[in-house]
Amino acid sequence: MKIVQEATAGTLESSDLLVKVQPNQGLEVVINSDVNKQFGDQIRKVVDNTLQTLNVTDGLVIIDDKGALDCAIKARVECAVLRGSDEMKTLDWSKLL
């Protein structure tokens, strides 16, 4: 899956995150987090696993985290990627369960 247009999901409220995606050659992930020292590795793991599940190969993904839980990170990344892709009609929704 490729990101073909800019899209966002989430907020900058406490315990949430804002995910921005945009077209890019190759996959690049930038994570800015208020809790990076404590949970940076776990945040990266959730983001990477979510992108891998969606088979994202191209795009820039920018995460501005304000202490979100793993389930919120996954949901926001999925939402932003799906909004930014052109494969909504052919997506295998069962992979997201």
MDAnalysis code that builds the backbone (N, CA, C; Angstrom):
import MDAnalysis as mda
import numpy as np

u = mda.Universe.empty(291, n_residues=97, atom_resindex=np.repeat(np.arange(97), 3), trajectory=True)
u.add_TopologyAttr("name", ["N", "CA", "C"] * 97)
u.add_TopologyAttr("resid", np.arange(1, 98))
u.add_TopologyAttr("resname", ["MET", "LYS", "ILE", "VAL", "GLN", "GLU", "ALA", "THR", "ALA", "GLY", "THR", "LEU", "GLU", "SER", "SER", "ASP", "LEU", "LEU", "VAL", "LYS", "VAL", "GLN", "PRO", "ASN", "GLN", "GLY", "LEU", "GLU", "VAL", "VAL", "ILE", "ASN", "SER", "ASP", "VAL", "ASN", "LYS", "GLN", "PHE", "GLY", "ASP", "GLN", "ILE", "ARG", "LYS", "VAL", "VAL", "ASP", "ASN", "THR", "LEU", "GLN", "THR", "LEU", "ASN", "VAL", "THR", "ASP", "GLY", "LEU", "VAL", "ILE", "ILE", "ASP", "ASP", "LYS", "GLY", "ALA", "LEU", "ASP", "CYS", "ALA", "ILE", "LYS", "ALA", "ARG", "VAL", "GLU", "CYS", "ALA", "VAL", "LEU", "ARG", "GLY", "SER", "ASP", "GLU", "MET", "LYS", "THR", "LEU", "ASP", "TRP", "SER", "LYS", "LEU", "LEU"])
u.atoms.positions = np.array([
    [0.842, -1.160, 0.000],
    [0.000, 0.000, 0.000],
    [0.896, 1.235, 0.000],
    [0.485, 2.242, -0.757],
    [1.219, 3.492, -0.826],
    [0.338, 4.637, -0.347],
    [0.977, 5.601, 0.277],
    [0.282, 6.826, 0.660],
    [0.291, 7.725, -0.573],
    [-0.883, 8.130, -1.033],
    [-0.972, 8.931, -2.256],
    [-1.460, 10.352, -1.997],
    [-1.920, 10.630, -0.772],
    [-2.367, 11.976, -0.440],
    [-2.158, 12.222, 1.046],
    [-2.064, 13.486, 1.409],
    [-1.897, 13.829, 2.816],
    [-3.174, 13.503, 3.587],
    [-2.983, 13.017, 4.808],
    [-4.124, 12.701, 5.667],
    [-3.673, 12.763, 7.122],
    [-4.640, 12.944, 8.012],
    [-4.345, 12.977, 9.442],
    [-5.394, 12.178, 10.208],
    [-5.030, 11.834, 11.432],
    [-5.966, 11.196, 12.362],
    [-5.493, 11.516, 13.763],
    [-6.436, 11.800, 14.656],
    [-6.109, 12.027, 16.056],
    [-6.078, 13.485, 16.434],
    [-5.606, 13.726, 17.664],
    [-5.530, 15.079, 18.216],
    [-4.223, 15.236, 18.986],
    [-3.982, 16.427, 19.460],
    [-2.814, 16.689, 20.304],
    [-3.213, 16.808, 21.772],
    [-4.362, 16.247, 22.112],
    [-4.823, 16.231, 23.499],
    [-3.989, 15.236, 24.307],
    [-3.979, 15.410, 25.606],
    [-3.288, 14.488, 26.489],
    [-3.843, 13.078, 26.312],
    [-2.978, 12.084, 26.331],
    [-3.324, 10.662, 26.165],
    [-3.806, 10.321, 24.765],
    [-3.491, 11.141, 23.788],
    [-3.839, 10.867, 22.384],
    [-2.597, 11.108, 21.540],
    [-2.739, 11.042, 20.249],
    [-1.648, 11.328, 19.341],
    [-2.219, 11.830, 18.029],
    [-1.395, 12.553, 17.293],
    [-1.754, 13.025, 15.970],
    [-0.850, 12.304, 14.986],
    [-1.462, 11.639, 14.016],
    [-0.716, 10.934, 12.981],
    [-0.944, 11.662, 11.667],
    [0.152, 12.035, 11.009],
    [0.091, 12.677, 9.697],
    [0.798, 11.776, 8.706],
    [0.196, 11.579, 7.550],
    [0.835, 10.801, 6.493],
    [0.857, 11.631, 5.217],
    [1.866, 11.383, 4.398],
    [1.957, 12.048, 3.110],
    [2.784, 11.191, 2.168],
    [2.636, 11.423, 0.864],
    [3.386, 10.628, -0.107],
    [4.895, 10.791, 0.084],
    [5.629, 9.727, -0.204],
    [7.085, 9.714, -0.080],
    [7.599, 8.480, -0.805],
    [8.762, 8.569, -1.389],
    [9.363, 7.365, -1.959],
    [10.033, 6.608, -0.832],
    [9.638, 5.370, -0.649],
    [10.108, 4.595, 0.485],
    [9.272, 4.921, 1.707],
    [9.489, 4.151, 2.744],
    [8.733, 4.340, 3.984],
    [9.624, 5.008, 5.018],
    [9.140, 6.109, 5.571],
    [9.870, 6.832, 6.610],
    [8.905, 7.124, 7.750],
    [9.352, 6.855, 8.975],
    [8.526, 7.090, 10.162],
    [9.278, 8.017, 11.105],
    [8.609, 9.095, 11.505],
    [9.170, 10.053, 12.463],
    [8.252, 10.057, 13.679],
    [8.830, 9.819, 14.857],
    [8.035, 9.772, 16.082],
    [8.539, 10.840, 17.053],
    [7.632, 11.726, 17.435],
    [7.887, 12.719, 18.478],
    [6.949, 12.379, 19.629],
    [7.510, 12.175, 20.827],
    [6.673, 11.748, 21.946],
    [7.111, 12.404, 23.244],
    [6.117, 12.781, 24.044],
    [6.390, 13.314, 25.378],
    [6.932, 12.235, 26.311],
    [6.679, 10.986, 25.984],
    [7.101, 9.874, 26.849],
    [8.100, 8.968, 26.125],
    [8.895, 9.555, 25.246],
    [9.817, 8.771, 24.427],
    [10.846, 8.002, 25.249],
    [11.354, 8.608, 26.307],
    [12.372, 7.925, 27.124],
    [11.830, 6.648, 27.761],
    [10.588, 6.694, 28.215],
    [10.008, 5.532, 28.878],
    [9.418, 4.523, 27.894],
    [8.754, 5.005, 26.840],
    [7.960, 4.118, 25.993],
    [8.290, 4.204, 24.506],
    [9.387, 4.858, 24.148],
    [9.742, 5.045, 22.740],
    [9.841, 3.747, 21.953],
    [10.462, 2.736, 22.539],
    [10.613, 1.443, 21.840],
    [9.258, 0.786, 21.596],
    [8.368, 0.856, 22.586],
    [7.041, 0.252, 22.444],
    [6.207, 1.005, 21.405],
    [6.291, 2.332, 21.405],
    [5.566, 3.122, 20.406],
    [6.040, 2.744, 19.016],
    [7.354, 2.675, 18.810],
    [7.923, 2.304, 17.507],
    [7.453, 0.910, 17.091],
    [7.416, -0.021, 18.039],
    [6.988, -1.390, 17.742],
    [5.535, -1.420, 17.271],
    [4.652, -0.707, 17.949],
    [3.227, -0.684, 17.576],
    [3.055, -0.049, 16.194],
    [3.736, 1.070, 15.960],
    [3.640, 1.749, 14.658],
    [4.156, 0.842, 13.548],
    [5.338, 0.261, 13.740],
    [5.921, -0.613, 12.716],
    [5.048, -1.829, 12.434],
    [4.510, -2.461, 13.487],
    [3.645, -3.628, 13.295],
    [2.371, -3.261, 12.536],
    [1.801, -2.108, 12.857],
    [0.579, -1.659, 12.190],
    [0.848, -1.385, 10.713],
    [1.952, -0.712, 10.419],
    [2.299, -0.428, 9.021],
    [2.585, -1.722, 8.257],
    [3.221, -2.671, 8.917],
    [3.513, -3.960, 8.279],
    [2.220, -4.724, 7.998],
    [1.288, -4.728, 8.928],
    [0.003, -5.400, 8.734],
    [-0.747, -4.823, 7.542],
    [-0.644, -3.508, 7.362],
    [-1.314, -2.840, 6.244],
    [-0.489, -2.888, 4.948],
    [0.694, -3.484, 5.012],
    [1.590, -3.584, 3.857],
    [1.942, -2.217, 3.267],
    [2.213, -1.255, 4.142],
    [2.599, 0.079, 3.689],
    [4.061, 0.030, 3.246],
    [4.300, 0.411, 1.992],
    [5.654, 0.379, 1.440],
    [6.205, 1.764, 1.149],
    [5.333, 2.724, 0.908],
    [5.767, 4.078, 0.575],
    [4.934, 5.096, 1.334],
    [5.601, 6.051, 1.935],
    [4.903, 7.134, 2.616],
    [5.732, 7.679, 3.756],
    [5.442, 8.910, 4.126],
    [6.033, 9.528, 5.300],
    [4.970, 9.534, 6.388],
    [5.298, 8.965, 7.540],
    [4.377, 8.885, 8.671],
    [4.988, 9.676, 9.825],
    [4.277, 10.713, 10.268],
    [4.766, 11.553, 11.359],
    [3.822, 11.389, 12.546],
    [4.383, 10.980, 13.681],
    [3.622, 10.732, 14.902],
    [3.970, 11.808, 15.924],
    [2.962, 12.501, 16.437],
    [3.124, 13.419, 17.561],
    [2.321, 12.840, 18.716],
    [3.018, 12.139, 19.609],
    [2.375, 11.394, 20.691],
    [2.328, 12.206, 21.971],
    [1.197, 12.124, 22.645],
    [1.010, 12.797, 23.933],
    [0.660, 11.789, 25.020],
    [1.232, 10.582, 24.924],
    [1.016, 9.567, 25.950],
    [-0.108, 8.607, 25.649],
    [-0.337, 8.317, 24.370],
    [-1.435, 7.426, 23.975],
    [-1.126, 5.968, 24.303],
    [-2.183, 5.212, 24.554],
    [-2.061, 3.766, 24.755],
    [-1.848, 3.073, 23.411],
    [-1.367, 1.830, 23.460],
    [-1.091, 1.074, 22.243],
    [-2.303, 0.975, 21.314],
    [-3.476, 0.743, 21.891],
    [-4.679, 0.592, 21.065],
    [-5.007, 1.890, 20.324],
    [-4.766, 3.023, 20.952],
    [-5.001, 4.317, 20.289],
    [-3.974, 4.552, 19.200],
    [-2.729, 4.190, 19.454],
    [-1.680, 4.340, 18.442],
    [-2.037, 3.531, 17.202],
    [-2.406, 2.279, 17.409],
    [-2.767, 1.415, 16.285],
    [-3.954, 1.982, 15.508],
    [-4.985, 2.395, 16.210],
    [-6.190, 2.912, 15.554],
    [-5.903, 4.188, 14.773],
    [-5.132, 5.093, 15.339],
    [-4.828, 6.352, 14.661],
    [-3.949, 6.127, 13.433],
    [-2.974, 5.243, 13.541],
    [-2.114, 4.942, 12.388],
    [-2.943, 4.308, 11.273],
    [-3.772, 3.324, 11.619],
    [-4.636, 2.688, 10.614],
    [-5.515, 3.723, 9.921],
    [-6.144, 4.585, 10.693],
    [-7.063, 5.577, 10.146],
    [-6.342, 6.536, 9.194],
    [-5.206, 7.072, 9.615],
    [-4.465, 8.012, 8.767],
    [-3.983, 7.348, 7.480],
    [-3.473, 6.132, 7.594],
    [-2.985, 5.413, 6.408],
    [-4.132, 5.139, 5.441],
    [-5.254, 4.664, 5.943],
    [-6.387, 4.374, 5.071],
    [-6.932, 5.637, 4.413],
    [-6.954, 6.739, 5.145],
    [-7.392, 8.004, 4.562],
    [-6.427, 8.481, 3.478],
    [-5.146, 8.185, 3.638],
    [-4.134, 8.644, 2.692],
    [-3.861, 7.714, 1.533],
    [-4.453, 6.534, 1.544],
    [-4.206, 5.568, 0.464],
    [-5.344, 5.589, -0.541],
    [-5.115, 4.908, -1.653],
    [-6.180, 4.796, -2.660],
    [-6.696, 3.366, -2.759],
    [-6.403, 2.558, -1.750],
    [-6.759, 1.139, -1.798],
    [-7.917, 0.773, -0.879],
    [-8.731, 1.733, -0.506],
    [-9.851, 1.457, 0.395],
    [-10.802, 0.407, -0.167],
    [-11.023, 0.418, -1.483],
    [-11.989, -0.493, -2.094],
    [-11.486, -1.932, -2.147],
    [-10.164, -2.116, -2.180],
    [-9.615, -3.456, -2.312],
    [-8.985, -3.969, -1.024],
    [-9.119, -3.239, 0.061],
    [-8.497, -3.612, 1.320],
    [-9.129, -4.881, 1.899],
    [-8.288, -5.783, 2.393],
    [-8.769, -6.975, 3.088],
    [-9.020, -6.593, 4.552],
    [-10.245, -6.232, 4.867],
    [-10.596, -5.741, 6.195],
    [-10.377, -6.773, 7.290],
    [-10.372, -8.052, 6.948],
    [-10.168, -9.083, 7.967],
    [-8.769, -9.010, 8.585],
    [-7.797, -8.433, 7.880],
    [-6.449, -8.302, 8.420],
    [-6.383, -7.287, 9.557],
    [-7.357, -6.408, 9.631],
    [-7.346, -5.375, 10.646],
    [-7.936, -5.830, 11.971],
    [-8.529, -7.019, 12.001],
    [-9.152, -7.508, 13.238],
    [-8.126, -8.039, 14.207],
])
